[in-house]
Amino acid sequence: MEKFYNKNYFNIKSIKDIINNLTTNSYFSYEYKLNVLKNNWEKIVGEKLYKQTEPVKLYKTTLYVNCVHQGLINTLLFYKDIILSKIQENFKERIVIEEIIFKFGQITDRDKL
C-alpha cells in the first residue's frame, strides 16, 4: 500500500515539466516554434511580404519559406539578413534561426482565415 501513495512511484510531473519537455528538441518543439513564427510572420516581414510568403517548415535552425512567385525568391535573398535579425530581435534565444531557404510554393489563403 505504501507504493500506491508514493508520488515517485507514479512519476507524476508538473504541467510546467510537461510543456518544457514538449518544447525541447523534438518534433513538437519544431511544430510549436513554426506556429509561433507563423503567428508573428506579418510583424516580422511586413504586410506586403506577409501576403506573398509563408513559413512552412522548421528543421533544426533552418526555416523554409514558401513564396507565391519565383521572382520574389531573388528579392527575398537580399532581405534574408534583415528577416533573420528581426526573428532574433523578437524571439531572442527561444527560436534560433541561422538559415532561411525560400522556395516556390503555395501559401495559405489568408482571406479565408
Secondary structure, 3 states (H helix, E strand, C coil): CHHHHCHHHHCCCCHHHHHHHHCCCCHHHHHHHHHHHHHCHHHHHCHHHHCCEEEEEEECCEEEEEECCHHHHHHHHHHHHHHHHHHHHHHCCCCCCCEEEEEECCCCCHHHC
